[in-house]
């Protein structure tokens, strides 16, 4: 779509923004028994445009230390966040190496606009691919959740902020750190159990017989027809020529009939994959400067053949005190990555994950002779079987094992991120920092279908190449004043920021290659298509913050930020956002100290408003047009009505929290209540079709998220040789729509209505199976002539009544971490869990057909189908006539409750006597496991699914076990 006009966002503002310092770490220091975790309690945390002491901060912030991130065997740091922070939901919808987890902080803040949090790296918003950041480069992660914590980022922080602080060099002797690990990956969850070849042939015979039976065909005749036509219907006889009709008229396999092969397609399409990672960094510093330089390499193969992720990374970070009044710094990072990603996340016939599941084992992947032996080509090689004889439901003419090694499904990216700052100290209490950050992402997609084998052979092969370029930069200028007056302390911040974003993409395709093994478009003859587009966005901001505390007991803060976004019309371009907060450090009061109970006790509260401009289009308020080719002439068609009154979505956030520590800091905890209300949500207002438009965008909806968060950190045992820590976090969430433009809106399998959530399933209710005839039953709700509601059942899916069937959102989320250290041994484990929520398993329905999808694999649950002898079941009668029983209904809605051992780590640090003579400061060997075990009810389904709770032939999560060593020189 083309904009009627393009906003001129070419505005230059002097560089700036605050460059975030790392969290003050106490890791590696011995902690005395009577001050256990004391430094953790009063640690300095990275917050918006600065840092603060955790106990005195008025906002809600949670931190994750480098120890919990650096050695996790994950290719994307978003997948290391689950279970670490209360209120943060991280869902890995795909196990494809290099993929990103979907993250929500304190619920879903919008329906049409984005609900993604803002990533901030070293103080400046980050627009690169988050998988370009190596976990080993991270010093800490701070998650800002409430208005006080994130309002200074204005519209960009409406959905919460994740601040990543990379490592810096430290004063002292130069250090070299080396980390190498090698491991392997497999499926984290075993796939659905299927019937055997013998069971399949007997079941499909039964489906054929039931399909043949009619008023004109007796049961005996139908049985004979099923016996005679079984092999022909499935297209193959795995029992050999000696058993031309392997199932008798009694529906049982003939005595002596044995399958000559059992080719499990998972054995050829999936694998135990390797994972190799090497990280090397050099760091050091003196009184006036420090440096950190790192190099990284990762090769993470996927469990699906021809899938994987390879990455090379480098980072250089320098800080220097040029003059007593001038500090400067630079942080440069570059990553080159290659993701091999064959189709694996939709219902395409070439989906490698789906193919391994739906093709039964009696269909061979290499061509077989009648006696079961392999057919060989003239060179004595196996011949791939493409199954031209297979029914369409069994992926006819597909064999990914043959085609994927010849195809290309590559995503290449170059990520560059550069940051620089200069900080001027005019007075000890007055500082000015100007900074500039640029993120450049160049993406190249190469998708090639070979002309030799498979579906590409019919068109002589095809190729599509896509290139996109994303450039963004942020400049900011921040002035801070920090002063103590006796028992009073003030901190004032003011500044300005400008953000510019531009995106360009171009794509073309060709087909008909004259020669194989030539992959570029120039080698193909027929032009298939060509397209390209570009977008720009500008955001100008002014911000200010004031903090005050008295006697280190009473703390007040307030902030304001005004954003002007090019997404809106000039009349509605500016939005002003604010926050107020306060905290009371009660543990510093004399009457609390006299109790001799609390080592720390702080009560805090905050409230504020933030905007959201992340709409579905950059030009939401303008008339939009689509261009068409009209017999060689250009044609223009209006595609969207102008909506000049469109304005910011607004989030109003309330947070109340209590933080405490008792028993000489052995037990530390935090309890928070939040309420997040989203107003002026964008919804599509329906229009009469005669107007030529289906709807127009308007600010008319409201949404509310509420919940509690609970964190507990304990140290049950602490001696000179042994320490045991147990940490627990829990969070609840209630998502509620409080206003809609009309009574209700049906969106796919969801119903949006006031009082419900945005992820409420609205689907037919499954009643069961009619015990009299084995037909499926769904509930119907009708109204009789007297206006009374009448409930009934139907075997016709089209007549079933859709009703609310629960939400995909869990009621409770959390994580449990245990760490032990005994002398030179260390052990830790992280268990994540969800309680409540539902998942619509549409993957499973592929294996639950009643027989109308002949040749497709069957779940073992089909053994419990209805028969005259088995009437008490919820699996209908088998038949080749479709009954629609696998259509979307509550029958395939399963509990989302699960627990997963997310990470286990065991390490041993060699005593210094062994390596000190070699100049080593530390030498540690370790073994780690990711996604080790999963506990859940519905076997075969991975319970960690998309936020909306619907499976869609996804790439399964991987269990990864790695062995490694760390050395410090």
ZAMARGU-4260 file (C-alpha; in steps of 0.2 Angstrom, whole numbers, plus 5000, padded with zeros to 4 digits):
<rodrens>
0) 5000/5000/5000 | 5006/5017/4996 | 5004/5033/5007 | 4995/5048/5000 | 5009/5058/5007
5) 5025/5055/5017 | 5029/5064/5033 | 5046/5072/5032 | 5055/5066/5047 | 5072/5072/5042
10) 5076/5082/5058 | 5093/5083/5066 | 5095/5084/5084 | 5112/5084/5093 | 5117/5067/5099
15) 5113/5061/5116 | 5105/5049/5129 | 5111/5041/5144 | 5124/5027/5142 | 5118/5014/5155
20) 5132/5008/5167 | 5132/4989/5172 | 5124/4983/5188 | 5136/4984/5203 | 5140/4965/5205
25) 5145/4956/5220 | 5147/4939/5212 | 5162/4930/5217 | 5164/4939/5234 | 5163/4929/5250
30) 5148/4934/5260 | 5148/4934/5279 | 5135/4924/5288 | 5128/4940/5297 | 5127/4950/5281
35) 5120/4937/5269 | 5114/4944/5253 | 5115/4961/5261 | 5124/4968/5245 | 5111/4961/5234
40) 5097/4969/5244 | 5105/4987/5242 | 5112/4984/5225 | 5113/4997/5212 | 5101/4993/5197
45) 5100/5000/5180 | 5085/5010/5177 | 5078/5022/5164 | 5092/5035/5160 | 5103/5030/5175
50) 5104/5019/5190 | 5097/5018/5207 | 5098/5009/5223 | 5085/4995/5223 | 5079/4998/5240
55) 5075/5016/5238 | 5069/5016/5220 | 5050/5020/5218 | 5047/5010/5203 | 5046/4991/5199
60) 5062/4983/5193 | 5068/4966/5192 | 5086/4961/5188 | 5094/4945/5181 | 5113/4943/5184
65) 5125/4937/5171 | 5127/4921/5181 | 5110/4916/5176 | 5112/4920/5157 | 5130/4918/5152
70) 5131/4899/5150 | 5113/4895/5145 | 5114/4885/5129 | 5102/4896/5120 | 5104/4905/5104
75) 5092/4920/5108 | 5093/4928/5125 | 5074/4930/5125 | 5073/4911/5128 | 5083/4913/5144
80) 5070/4925/5152 | 5056/4913/5156 | 5053/4910/5174 | 5067/4922/5179 | 5055/4938/5182
85) 5038/4938/5190 | 5026/4946/5178 | 5036/4942/5162 | 5029/4929/5151 | 5041/4922/5138
90) 5034/4910/5126 | 5044/4901/5113 | 5032/4897/5099 | 5046/4889/5089 | 5061/4878/5092
95) 5070/4883/5076 | 5087/4889/5081 | 5089/4908/5081 | 5070/4911/5083 | 5064/4923/5096
100) 5052/4921/5110 | 5037/4931/5112 | 5038/4942/5128 | 5024/4951/5137 | 5026/4961/5153
105) 5011/4962/5164 | 4999/4956/5151 | 4993/4961/5134 | 4992/4980/5132 | 4984/4981/5115
110) 4973/4972/5103 | 4978/4979/5086 | 4994/4988/5091 | 5010/4980/5097 | 5012/4973/5114
115) 5031/4969/5113 | 5042/4977/5126 | 5056/4989/5122 | 5074/4983/5122 | 5087/4995/5128
120) 5105/4990/5126 | 5118/5000/5136 | 5106/5014/5139 | 5099/5017/5121 | 5084/5009/5113
125) 5089/4994/5102 | 5082/4990/5085 | 5093/4976/5079 | 5089/4958/5080 | 5090/4952/5098
130) 5098/4936/5093 | 5113/4946/5088 | 5118/4949/5106 | 5129/4935/5113 | 5123/4929/5131
135) 5141/4929/5136 | 5143/4948/5133 | 5129/4952/5145 | 5133/4959/5162 | 5114/4960/5168
140) 5097/4962/5163 | 5084/4974/5171 | 5065/4972/5168 | 5056/4989/5171 | 5037/4985/5173
145) 5028/5000/5180 | 5025/5018/5175 | 5039/5026/5186 | 5052/5014/5179 | 5047/5015/5161
150) 5038/5032/5158 | 5054/5041/5153 | 5054/5031/5137 | 5037/5037/5134 | 5028/5028/5119
155) 5042/5017/5117 | 5041/5009/5134 | 5022/5007/5135 | 5023/4988/5136 | 5038/4987/5148
160) 5056/4989/5145 | 5070/4976/5145 | 5087/4984/5148 | 5102/4974/5143 | 5119/4980/5150
165) 5134/4973/5142 | 5151/4969/5151 | 5164/4982/5153 | 5182/4981/5158 | 5187/4983/5176
170) 5201/4992/5184 | 5216/4981/5187 | 5226/4967/5178 | 5220/4963/5161 | 5210/4947/5159
175) 5206/4934/5146 | 5191/4924/5147 | 5188/4908/5136 | 5172/4898/5136 | 5170/4883/5124
180) 5155/4871/5124 | 5149/4857/5114 | 5133/4847/5115 | 5118/4840/5106 | 5100/4843/5104
185) 5084/4832/5102 | 5066/4834/5104 | 5061/4841/5121 | 5044/4832/5120 | 5041/4816/5112
190) 5029/4817/5098 | 5011/4809/5098 | 5010/4791/5099 | 5004/4783/5083 | 4996/4766/5078
195) 5007/4752/5071 | 5006/4747/5053 | 4996/4731/5058 | 4984/4742/5068 | 4982/4755/5054
200) 4977/4742/5041 | 4964/4734/5052 | 4957/4751/5057 | 4957/4757/5039 | 4948/4741/5034
205) 4935/4745/5047 | 4933/4763/5040 | 4931/4756/5022 | 4918/4743/5028 | 4908/4756/5037
210) 4909/4768/5022 | 4903/4755/5010 | 4888/4749/5021 | 4872/4756/5015 | 4854/4751/5012
215) 4860/4743/4996 | 4876/4735/5003 | 4875/4722/5017 | 4888/4721/5031 | 4895/4705/5023
220) 4896/4713/5006 | 4904/4728/5013 | 4917/4718/5023 | 4922/4709/5007 | 4923/4725/4997
225) 4935/4732/5011 | 4946/4717/5010 | 4947/4718/4991 | 4950/4737/4990 | 4961/4740/5006
230) 4978/4739/4997 | 4972/4749/4982 | 4965/4763/4993 | 4981/4765/5003 | 4992/4763/4987
235) 5004/4750/4994 | 5005/4733/5002 | 5019/4732/5015 | 5015/4713/5018 | 5021/4708/5001
240) 5014/4698/4986 | 5011/4683/4997 | 4997/4693/5005 | 4988/4703/4991 | 4973/4706/5003
245) 4982/4706/5020 | 4966/4709/5031 | 4952/4696/5030 | 4933/4699/5030 | 4933/4698/5049
250) 4944/4714/5050 | 4959/4705/5056 | 4976/4703/5049 | 4979/4687/5041 | 4989/4674/5050
255) 5008/4675/5045 | 5006/4693/5037 | 5021/4703/5043 | 5026/4720/5037 | 5042/4719/5027
260) 5047/4737/5032 | 5044/4750/5045 | 5051/4766/5040 | 5048/4779/5053 | 5049/4796/5044
265) 5056/4804/5060 | 5072/4794/5058 | 5076/4802/5041 | 5068/4819/5043 | 5074/4823/5061
270) 5090/4820/5070 | 5101/4822/5085 | 5109/4839/5082 | 5125/4846/5087 | 5128/4862/5095
275) 5145/4871/5096 | 5150/4888/5104 | 5166/4897/5107 | 5167/4914/5116 | 5183/4924/5120
280) 5185/4941/5128 | 5199/4952/5133 | 5196/4966/5146 | 5205/4977/5158 | 5207/4995/5164
285) 5215/5008/5175 | 5210/5023/5184 | 5205/5032/5169 | 5199/5020/5156 | 5193/5002/5153
290) 5190/4991/5138 | 5181/4975/5134 | 5183/4966/5117 | 5174/4949/5113 | 5173/4937/5099
295) 5160/4923/5098 | 5155/4909/5087 | 5140/4898/5087 | 5134/4883/5077 | 5117/4877/5082
300) 5110/4863/5072 | 5091/4860/5072 | 5083/4843/5075 | 5075/4845/5058 | 5087/4841/5043
305) 5094/4856/5034 | 5089/4868/5049 | 5101/4877/5060 | 5108/4894/5065 | 5126/4899/5063
310) 5133/4916/5070 | 5149/4925/5071 | 5150/4940/5083 | 5162/4954/5089 | 5160/4968/5102
315) 5172/4982/5107 | 5167/4993/5122 | 5179/5007/5128 | 5176/5020/5141 | 5189/5034/5145
320) 5191/5049/5156 | 5199/5061/5144 | 5199/5075/5156 | 5193/5077/5174 | 5177/5085/5166
325) 5175/5074/5151 | 5171/5055/5149 | 5169/5047/5133 | 5164/5030/5127 | 5160/5019/5112
330) 5152/5002/5110 | 5153/4994/5093 | 5145/4977/5089 | 5144/4967/5073 | 5135/4950/5070
335) 5134/4940/5054 | 5122/4925/5055 | 5114/4912/5044 | 5098/4904/5048 | 5093/4888/5038
340) 5075/4887/5041 | 5065/4875/5030 | 5046/4876/5031 | 5041/4870/5048 | 5027/4881/5055
345) 5012/4880/5044 | 5001/4868/5035 | 5011/4868/5019 | 5014/4851/5011 | 5033/4853/5012
350) 5033/4856/5031 | 5047/4845/5037 | 5040/4844/5054 | 5023/4840/5048 | 5029/4827/5036
355) 5038/4817/5049 | 5022/4816/5058 | 5008/4813/5046 | 5016/4800/5034 | 5014/4783/5041
360) 5029/4771/5043 | 5022/4759/5030 | 5025/4771/5016 | 5044/4769/5013 | 5056/4784/5011
365) 5066/4773/4998 | 5058/4763/4985 | 5055/4745/4989 | 5053/4729/4978 | 5038/4718/4982
370) 5049/4707/4993 | 5053/4722/5004 | 5071/4724/4997 | 5077/4741/4991 | 5076/4747/4973
375) 5093/4753/4967 | 5098/4765/4953 | 5111/4761/4940 | 5125/4766/4952 | 5118/4755/4966
380) 5111/4769/4976 | 5094/4770/4985 | 5080/4779/4976 | 5070/4791/4986 | 5051/4787/4986
385) 5040/4802/4982 | 5024/4792/4985 | 5015/4796/4969 | 5004/4781/4973 | 5000/4789/4991
390) 4983/4797/4994 | 4984/4816/4994 | 4982/4815/5013 | 4998/4806/5015 | 5008/4820/5006
395) 5008/4813/4989 | 5023/4817/4978 | 5033/4824/4993 | 5049/4817/5001 | 5058/4831/5011
400) 5073/4820/5014 | 5076/4820/4995 | 5072/4838/4991 | 5078/4848/5006 | 5097/4844/5004
405) 5095/4851/4986 | 5084/4866/4991 | 5089/4882/5000 | 5079/4891/5014 | 5092/4903/5020
410) 5090/4919/5030 | 5106/4929/5031 | 5108/4944/5042 | 5121/4957/5046 | 5118/4967/5062
415) 5129/4982/5066 | 5126/4992/5082 | 5136/5007/5086 | 5135/5018/5102 | 5145/5033/5107
420) 5143/5046/5121 | 5152/5061/5129 | 5149/5066/5147 | 5153/5083/5153 | 5155/5087/5171
425) 5152/5106/5174 | 5151/5104/5193 | 5152/5089/5204 | 5133/5089/5204 | 5129/5095/5187
430) 5133/5083/5172 | 5128/5083/5153 | 5128/5068/5142 | 5126/5068/5124 | 5125/5051/5114
435) 5122/5044/5098 | 5116/5026/5093 | 5114/5018/5076 | 5107/5001/5072 | 5109/4994/5055
440) 5101/4977/5049 | 5104/4970/5032 | 5093/4955/5028 | 5094/4943/5013 | 5082/4929/5011
445) 5086/4915/4998 | 5073/4902/4994 | 5077/4890/4980 | 5067/4874/4975 | 5077/4862/4965
450) 5072/4857/4947 | 5077/4839/4949 | 5066/4831/4962 | 5049/4835/4970 | 5036/4848/4966
455) 5050/4860/4959 | 5053/4848/4945 | 5036/4852/4937 | 5041/4870/4934 | 5060/4868/4932
460) 5064/4874/4949 | 5061/4891/4956 | 5070/4904/4966 | 5065/4919/4977 | 5077/4932/4984
465) 5072/4945/4996 | 5083/4959/5003 | 5078/4972/5017 | 5088/4986/5025 | 5083/4993/5042
470) 5092/5008/5048 | 5088/5018/5064 | 5097/5030/5075 | 5094/5039/5091 | 5101/5055/5097
475) 5099/5061/5115 | 5105/5075/5126 | 5103/5073/5145 | 5107/5085/5159 | 5107/5079/5177
480) 5108/5088/5193 | 5112/5078/5209 | 5114/5086/5226 | 5113/5083/5244 | 5108/5096/5257
485) 5110/5089/5274 | 5097/5076/5276 | 5089/5080/5259 | 5094/5073/5242 | 5087/5079/5225
490) 5091/5072/5208 | 5084/5081/5193 | 5085/5076/5174 | 5080/5084/5159 | 5083/5081/5141
495) 5078/5078/5123 | 5078/5063/5111 | 5076/5060/5093 | 5072/5043/5085 | 5073/5040/5066
500) 5068/5024/5058 | 5068/5018/5040 | 5065/5002/5031 | 5067/4996/5013 | 5063/4980/5005
505) 5064/4972/4988 | 5060/4955/4982 | 5060/4945/4965 | 5057/4927/4959 | 5060/4917/4944
510) 5058/4899/4938 | 5063/4887/4925 | 5082/4883/4927 | 5090/4876/4912 | 5104/4867/4923
515) 5103/4860/4941 | 5114/4867/4955 | 5113/4885/4950 | 5104/4894/4963 | 5104/4913/4958
520) 5089/4921/4948 | 5100/4924/4933 | 5101/4906/4930 | 5082/4905/4928 | 5072/4910/4913
525) 5055/4915/4918 | 5052/4931/4928 | 5038/4927/4941 | 5036/4943/4951 | 5045/4959/4957
530) 5040/4970/4972 | 5048/4983/4983 | 5043/4996/4996 | 5050/5008/5009 | 5044/5016/5025
535) 5050/5030/5037 | 5046/5035/5055 | 5051/5049/5066 | 5049/5052/5085 | 5054/5068/5093
540) 5054/5068/5112 | 5056/5080/5127 | 5058/5072/5145 | 5061/5077/5163 | 5062/5068/5180
545) 5064/5074/5198 | 5068/5063/5213 | 5069/5068/5231 | 5072/5059/5247 | 5073/5064/5265
550) 5084/5055/5278 | 5086/5040/5266 | 5068/5035/5272 | 5056/5045/5261 | 5057/5045/5243
555) 5047/5054/5230 | 5048/5054/5211 | 5040/5062/5196 | 5043/5061/5177 | 5035/5068/5161
560) 5039/5065/5143 | 5031/5072/5127 | 5032/5062/5111 | 5028/5068/5094 | 5026/5053/5082
565) 5024/5054/5063 | 5012/5039/5064 | 4998/5052/5068 | 4991/5067/5059 | 4999/5084/5064
570) 4984/5088/5075 | 4986/5073/5085 | 5004/5070/5084 | 5010/5074/5101 | 5006/5064/5117
575) 5012/5069/5135 | 5015/5055/5147 | 5019/5055/5165 | 5022/5046/5181 | 5022/5049/5200
580) 5029/5037/5213 | 5034/5036/5231 | 5043/5024/5243 | 5045/5023/5262 | 5061/5014/5268
585) 5053/5009/5285 | 5067/4998/5290 | 5077/5015/5293 | 5064/5020/5306 | 5069/5018/5324
590) 5053/5009/5329 | 5056/4996/5315 | 5074/4994/5320 | 5069/4991/5338 | 5059/4976/5333
595) 5075/4967/5328 | 5065/4958/5314 | 5067/4967/5298 | 5084/4969/5289 | 5075/4979/5276
600) 5057/4984/5274 | 5051/4996/5260 | 5034/5001/5254 | 5032/5008/5237 | 5018/5014/5225
605) 5017/5023/5208 | 5005/5028/5195 | 5007/5035/5178 | 5002/5035/5159 | 5011/5030/5144
610) 5006/5030/5125 | 5007/5017/5112 | 5010/5022/5094 | 5015/5005/5087 | 5001/5004/5075
615) 4999/4991/5061 | 5004/5004/5048 | 5016/5019/5048 | 5002/5030/5040 | 4987/5025/5049
620) 4978/5042/5048 | 4980/5044/5029 | 4971/5038/5014 | 4980/5023/5007 | 4980/5016/4990
625) 4985/5000/4981 | 4991/4999/4963 | 4986/4986/4950 | 4991/4981/4933 | 4976/4985/4922
630) 4980/4977/4905 | 4997/4985/4905 | 4991/5002/4912 | 4993/5007/4930 | 4978/5007/4941
635) 4975/5014/4958 | 4962/5008/4970 | 4958/5016/4987 | 4962/5003/5001 | 4959/5013/5017
640) 4949/5028/5022 | 4958/5042/5030 | 4956/5043/5049 | 4964/5060/5054 | 4957/5059/5072
645) 4967/5044/5076 | 4977/5046/5092 | 4988/5037/5104 | 4983/5022/5113 | 4986/5025/5132
650) 4992/5014/5146 | 4988/5019/5164 | 4998/5009/5176 | 4996/5007/5195 | 5009/4998/5205
655) 5009/4995/5224 | 5024/4985/5232 | 5031/4979/5248 | 5049/4973/5249 | 5057/4965/5264
660) 5071/4955/5272 | 5072/4946/5288 | 5083/4934/5298 | 5099/4943/5294 | 5094/4943/5276
665) 5092/4925/5274 | 5074/4928/5268 | 5071/4941/5256 | 5055/4945/5247 | 5044/4956/5236
670) 5025/4957/5234 | 5017/4969/5221 | 5000/4972/5215 | 4998/4980/5197 | 4984/4987/5187
675) 4987/4991/5169 | 4973/5000/5160 | 4974/5002/5141 | 4962/5016/5134 | 4958/5022/5117
680) 4963/5005/5109 | 4962/5004/5090 | 4948/4993/5083 | 4941/4991/5066 | 4924/4999/5065
685) 4913/4989/5052 | 4906/4998/5037 | 4893/4993/5025 | 4901/4982/5011 | 4892/4994/4998
690) 4904/5008/5003 | 4919/4998/4996 | 4928/4996/5013 | 4926/4983/5027 | 4930/4995/5041
695) 4940/5010/5047 | 4952/5012/5062 | 4946/5021/5077 | 4951/5023/5096 | 4936/5015/5104
700) 4941/5000/5115 | 4948/4998/5133 | 4957/4984/5141 | 4963/4980/5159 | 4977/4969/5166
705) 4978/4966/5184 | 4988/4954/5195 | 5000/4950/5209 | 5018/4947/5208 | 5028/4938/5222
710) 5047/4934/5224 | 5056/4925/5237 | 5074/4923/5239 | 5080/4912/5253 | 5097/4904/5260
715) 5092/4889/5270 | 5110/4884/5273 | 5126/4894/5273 | 5143/4887/5280 | 5161/4889/5275
720) 5160/4875/5263 | 5142/4874/5258 | 5129/4886/5253 | 5111/4883/5247 | 5099/4896/5239
725) 5081/4893/5234 | 5072/4907/5225 | 5054/4907/5219 | 5043/4919/5209 | 5025/4919/5205
730) 5013/4930/5196 | 4995/4930/5192 | 4986/4939/5178 | 4968/4944/5174 | 4965/4951/5157
735) 4948/4960/5154 | 4941/4970/5140 | 4931/4984/5148 | 4925/4993/5132 | 4921/4989/5114
740) 4914/4998/5099 | 4900/4985/5099 | 4893/4971/5109 | 4906/4958/5104 | 4918/4954/5090
745) 4922/4936/5084 | 4940/4935/5078 | 4944/4917/5072 | 4943/4906/5087 | 4941/4920/5100
750) 4927/4931/5106 | 4930/4949/5111 | 4917/4955/5123 | 4916/4967/5138 | 4921/4957/5153
755) 4931/4944/5144 | 4949/4943/5139 | 4956/4945/5122 | 4961/4926/5121 | 4944/4918/5126
760) 4940/4903/5115 | 4923/4904/5106 | 4921/4887/5098 | 4908/4873/5098 | 4906/4863/5114
765) 4910/4844/5111 | 4897/4833/5119 | 4904/4816/5115 | 4899/4802/5104 | 4882/4795/5102
770) 4882/4778/5110 | 4869/4772/5098 | 4878/4775/5081 | 4895/4782/5085 | 4892/4799/5077
775) 4900/4814/5085 | 4889/4826/5095 | 4891/4845/5098 | 4880/4856/5109 | 4867/4867/5101
780) 4858/4881/5110 | 4842/4888/5102 | 4827/4898/5107 | 4809/4891/5106 | 4794/4900/5102
785) 4791/4906/5120 | 4809/4913/5121 | 4816/4900/5132 | 4833/4894/5129 | 4834/4876/5124
790) 4850/4865/5124 | 4852/4850/5113 | 4865/4841/5102 | 4869/4839/5084 | 4879/4828/5073
795) 4881/4841/5060 | 4895/4853/5064 | 4888/4867/5054 | 4873/4867/5066 | 4884/4867/5082
800) 4883/4883/5093 | 4899/4892/5098 | 4901/4896/5116 | 4915/4902/5127 | 4927/4888/5132
805) 4940/4897/5143 | 4955/4907/5140 | 4973/4903/5134 | 4980/4914/5147 | 4987/4905/5162
810) 4981/4910/5179 | 4998/4908/5188 | 5016/4908/5180 | 5032/4906/5189 | 5049/4899/5191
815) 5059/4890/5205 | 5078/4891/5206 | 5089/4881/5217 | 5108/4883/5218 | 5120/4874/5228
820) 5139/4876/5231 | 5150/4864/5240 | 5168/4868/5240 | 5173/4868/5222 | 5157/4861/5215
825) 5142/4871/5210 | 5124/4865/5205 | 5109/4875/5199 | 5092/4871/5192 | 5077/4881/5185
830) 5060/4875/5185 | 5047/4885/5175 | 5028/4882/5176 | 5011/4888/5171 | 4995/4884/5180
835) 4978/4886/5170 | 4975/4892/5153 | 4970/4881/5138 | 4978/4876/5122 | 4969/4872/5106
840) 4979/4857/5098 | 4976/4858/5080 | 4992/4848/5077 | 4984/4833/5085 | 4968/4834/5074
845) 4979/4829/5059 | 4981/4812/5067 | 4963/4810/5072 | 4953/4809/5056 | 4939/4797/5056
850) 4946/4788/5040 | 4941/4801/5027 | 4959/4806/5026 | 4966/4789/5020 | 4984/4786/5021
855) 4987/4799/5034 | 4995/4793/5051 | 4983/4789/5065 | 4985/4793/5083 | 4985/4778/5095
860) 4969/4786/5103 | 4960/4780/5088 | 4961/4762/5094 | 4947/4768/5106 | 4935/4772/5092
865) 4916/4768/5093 | 4911/4750/5089 | 4895/4741/5093 | 4906/4733/5107 | 4914/4749/5113
870) 4900/4762/5115 | 4907/4771/5130 | 4920/4782/5121 | 4923/4800/5114 | 4931/4794/5098
875) 4918/4792/5084 | 4915/4778/5072 | 4927/4775/5058 | 4922/4779/5040 | 4928/4785/5024
880) 4914/4797/5024 | 4919/4813/5033 | 4910/4818/5049 | 4919/4834/5052 | 4923/4828/5070
885) 4941/4835/5070 | 4934/4853/5066 | 4938/4866/5079 | 4929/4862/5096 | 4932/4860/5114
890) 4936/4841/5111 | 4954/4847/5106 | 4955/4860/5119 | 4968/4854/5132 | 4975/4861/5149
895) 4990/4872/5147 | 4996/4868/5165 | 5014/4861/5165 | 5031/4862/5173 | 5047/4861/5164
900) 5065/4858/5171 | 5071/4873/5160 | 5089/4872/5165 | 5101/4861/5175 | 5119/4866/5177
905) 5133/4856/5186 | 5151/4863/5187 | 5168/4860/5195 | 5181/4873/5198 | 5198/4866/5199
910) 5208/4871/5214 | 5221/4884/5211 | 5235/4873/5215 | 5232/4863/5199 | 5232/4878/5187
915) 5240/4893/5196 | 5257/4888/5189 | 5250/4890/5171 | 5245/4908/5174 | 5226/4903/5175
920) 5215/4912/5188 | 5201/4901/5185 | 5197/4884/5177 | 5179/4877/5177 | 5172/4862/5168
925) 5153/4860/5167 | 5138/4851/5160 | 5121/4860/5156 | 5104/4854/5150 | 5090/4865/5143
930) 5072/4859/5143 | 5077/4843/5151 | 5060/4837/5157 | 5042/4842/5154 | 5028/4837/5165
935) 5011/4839/5158 | 4995/4829/5154 | 4992/4829/5135 | 5006/4819/5129 | 5013/4823/5112
940) 5009/4842/5113 | 5022/4854/5118 | 5013/4864/5132 | 5024/4880/5129 | 5014/4887/5114
945) 5009/4903/5107 | 5001/4917/5117 | 4984/4914/5109 | 4985/4896/5114 | 4983/4888/5096
950) 4996/4876/5089 | 5000/4877/5071 | 5012/4863/5065 | 5026/4872/5074 | 5045/4867/5075
955) 5046/4858/5092 | 5056/4864/5107 | 5073/4856/5109 | 5081/4848/5123 | 5100/4853/5123
960) 5114/4845/5133 | 5131/4854/5133 | 5148/4850/5140 | 5160/4865/5142 | 5175/4873/5150
965) 5179/4890/5156 | 5196/4898/5159 | 5202/4915/5165 | 5219/4921/5162
</rodrens>
